[in-house]
Amino acid sequence: MKLYNYFRSSAAYRLRIALALKGLSYDYLSVHLAKGEQYLPEFTAISPQSLVPVLEEDSGLRLYQSLAIMEYLDETHPTPPLLPADPAARNRVRSLALIIACEIHPLNNTRVLNYLTGRLGVSEEQKLEWYHHWVKTGFAALEKRLADEPATGRFCHGDAPGFADCVLVPQVANARRFKVDLGAFPTIVRINDTCLELEAFKQAAPERQPDAQ
């Protein structure tokens, strides 16, 4: 497989974790988002949205959108599972992941932040205030669920890493990069730290990627 990737992309990061948990190998093809390589014609021919990650199978099949790819991997490579078998539990795990993937990440990704400071003329201080607000808003809801729901274990769901953990860890890394105070989210921090002890999460870390800077 080929993974079109950027070391700092949280969407690519979550997919790298999923691939590592499943023990799947791939060729790492860097698309340097900070240099605008996602807008080059050769990449827009591959990714119409100019987004990473894109996972390309040996057959030529191209897969888009990190969470959809993760579900595809769970269906085609079911061991170890990222999602639980029980429908109610699957809904729980998906909903935890979507708090981040739908309510935090889209508001704070590079495209949005660049639009705020570029097109709208927002100051760096205002941009950071925006970023912190949406992380804390999403994390407050996520923390409450993780702290209160009995299905939470060592990880987001039970005692094995899975789908929601793949999404959580990159968002915590981004929050720390932007110096968000995580003191109000002890359960999130605990689960994140537990994940980072595992080799799959270490392998997927941004600083371990060939295009890391």
PAKE-583074 format. One line per 4 residues: their letters; for each residue x, y, z of C-alpha. Coordinates in Angstrom, 2 decimals, padded with zeros to 5 digits. Example, Ala and Ser with C-alpha at 12.3 -4.5 7.8 and 13.67 -1.06 7.14 Angstrom:
<rs>
as) 012.30:-004.50:007.80; 013.67:-001.06:007.14
</rs>
This chain:
<rs>
mkly) 000.00:000.00:000.00; 000.95:003.65:-000.44; 000.09:006.29:002.14; 000.05:009.91:001.01
nyfr) 000.96:011.56:004.22; 002.29:014.55:006.10; 004.01:014.12:009.43; 002.06:016.89:011.20
ssaa) -001.40:016.13:009.79; -003.55:014.83:012.63; -005.81:013.01:010.15; -002.79:011.20:008.70
yrlr) -001.47:010.59:012.23; -004.67:008.82:013.31; -004.50:006.58:010.24; -000.83:005.78:010.87
iala) -001.80:004.63:014.37; -004.55:002.39:012.98; -002.19:000.86:010.41; 000.44:000.26:013.11
lkgl) -002.08:-001.36:015.47; -003.04:-003.74:012.67; 000.57:-004.39:011.71; 000.06:-003.22:008.12
sydy) 003.03:-001.90:006.16; 002.97:000.82:003.52; 005.15:003.12:001.46; 005.28:006.60:002.95
lsvh) 004.72:009.30:000.31; 005.14:012.76:001.78; 002.91:015.64:000.72; 004.32:018.75:002.41
lakg) 001.24:020.74:003.38; 003.20:023.73:004.69; 004.82:024.11:001.27; 001.51:023.79:-000.57
eqyl) 002.35:020.49:-002.25; -001.26:019.38:-001.78; -002.27:021.88:-004.48; 000.15:020.62:-007.12
peft) -001.64:019.13:-010.15; -000.05:015.72:-009.64; -001.58:015.49:-006.16; -004.97:017.04:-006.94
aisp) -005.26:014.31:-009.58; -004.99:011.85:-006.69; -006.91:013.78:-004.02; -009.67:016.05:-005.39
qslv) -009.95:017.78:-001.98; -006.18:018.35:-001.80; -006.17:016.57:001.56; -004.14:013.85:003.22
pvle) -004.29:011.05:004.03; -004.96:009.02:000.91; -004.36:005.28:001.14; -003.77:003.52:-002.17
edsg) -003.92:-000.26:-002.34; -001.81:-002.41:-004.65; -004.87:-002.80:-006.89; -004.93:000.97:-007.44
lrly) -007.98:001.49:-005.22; -007.74:004.87:-003.49; -009.32:005.44:-000.11; -010.16:008.85:001.34
qsla) -011.10:010.41:004.70; -009.22:009.00:007.66; -012.16:007.65:009.67; -013.71:006.01:006.61
imey) -010.34:004.42:005.82; -010.03:003.16:009.39; -013.45:001.51:009.14; -012.44:-000.02:005.80
ldet) -009.29:-001.45:007.40; -011.37:-002.91:010.22; -013.60:-004.62:007.66; -010.76:-005.93:005.46
hptp) -008.23:-006.67:008.23; -010.44:-007.48:011.24; -007.68:-008.55:013.65; -007.07:-006.81:015.95
pllp) -010.38:-004.94:015.83; -010.57:-001.17:016.16; -014.32:-001.22:016.77; -016.19:-003.49:019.20
adpa) -018.61:-006.09:017.90; -021.66:-004.94:019.88; -023.70:-002.30:017.97; -024.26:-000.12:021.04
arnr) -020.56:-000.21:021.88; -019.67:000.58:018.27; -021.95:003.60:018.42; -020.26:004.75:021.61
vrsl) -016.77:004.48:020.15; -017.75:006.20:016.90; -019.45:009.02:018.79; -016.37:009.59:020.96
alii) -014.18:009.75:017.87; -016.58:012.11:016.11; -016.48:014.63:018.95; -012.91:015.22:017.84
acei) -013.18:014.51:014.13; -016.32:016.63:013.60; -016.46:019.16:016.45; -012.80:020.07:017.04
hpln) -010.55:019.16:014.14; -012.45:020.82:011.23; -012.56:024.16:013.06; -008.86:024.11:013.88
ntrv) -007.12:022.56:010.91; -004.47:024.40:008.93; -006.82:025.53:006.16; -009.15:027.22:008.62
lnyl) -006.37:028.84:010.66; -004.70:030.17:007.50; -008.03:031.57:006.31; -008.55:033.33:009.63
tgrl) -005.15:035.02:009.61; -004.92:035.55:005.86; -008.27:036.34:004.30; -009.98:037.64:007.44
gvse) -006.96:039.38:008.95; -007.31:037.84:012.38; -004.33:038.44:014.68; -002.12:035.61:015.92
eqkl) -003.51:036.14:019.43; -007.10:035.90:018.17; -006.25:032.79:016.15; -004.89:031.09:019.27
ewyh) -007.96:032.14:021.25; -010.13:030.53:018.54; -008.04:027.36:018.61; -008.09:027.03:022.41
hwvk) -011.83:027.70:022.58; -012.80:024.86:020.26; -010.36:022.37:021.77; -011.58:023.10:025.28
tgfa) -015.24:023.01:024.24; -014.85:019.61:022.60; -012.57:018.20:025.27; -014.98:019.25:028.04
alek) -017.72:017.08:026.53; -015.32:014.24:025.80; -013.83:014.34:029.30; -017.28:014.15:030.90
rlad) -018.22:011.11:028.87; -014.93:009.32:029.40; -014.95:010.05:033.13; -018.59:009.15:033.72
epat) -019.31:006.21:031.42; -018.50:002.75:032.81; -017.34:001.45:029.41; -014.20:003.58:029.71
grfc) -011.22:001.51:030.78; -007.50:001.95:030.37; -008.40:003.27:026.93; -011.40:005.15:025.56
hgda) -013.38:001.91:025.44; -012.27:-000.97:027.60; -008.73:-002.14:028.08; -007.52:-002.42:024.49
pgfa) -006.64:000.48:022.18; -009.08:001.15:019.39; -010.80:003.52:017.02; -011.39:006.40:019.43
dcvl) -007.85:006.26:020.79; -006.47:006.60:017.25; -008.35:009.87:016.97; -007.70:011.12:020.50
vpqv) -003.90:010.97:020.57; -003.26:013.26:017.55; -005.69:015.85:018.93; -003.91:015.88:022.29
anar) -000.59:016.27:020.48; -001.97:019.25:018.56; -003.42:020.78:021.72; -000.05:020.56:023.42
rfkv) 001.66:022.01:020.36; -000.62:025.04:020.63; -000.09:025.17:024.41; -003.67:024.38:025.45
dlga) -003.93:023.87:029.22; -005.14:020.29:029.67; -005.43:020.45:033.45; -009.22:020.21:033.32
fpti) -009.10:016.94:031.35; -007.37:014.32:033.54; -009.12:011.31:031.97; -008.12:012.40:028.47
vrin) -004.54:012.92:029.59; -004.46:009.54:031.36; -005.73:007.66:028.30; -003.39:009.56:026.01
dtcl) -000.39:008.72:028.21; -001.41:005.06:028.30; -001.61:004.99:024.51; 001.82:006.58:024.13
elea) 003.38:003.69:026.03; 002.48:001.35:023.15; 004.84:000.75:020.24; 002.14:001.33:017.60
fkqa) 001.54:004.85:018.88; 005.28:005.50:019.13; 005.82:004.38:015.52; 003.07:006.69:014.29
aper) 004.28:009.80:016.14; 005.02:012.85:013.97; 008.64:013.07:015.07; 009.24:009.47:013.89
qpda) 008.16:010.15:010.29; 010.66:010.53:007.43; 009.47:014.05:006.57; 009.53:015.30:010.19
q) 011.03:018.73:010.73
</rs>
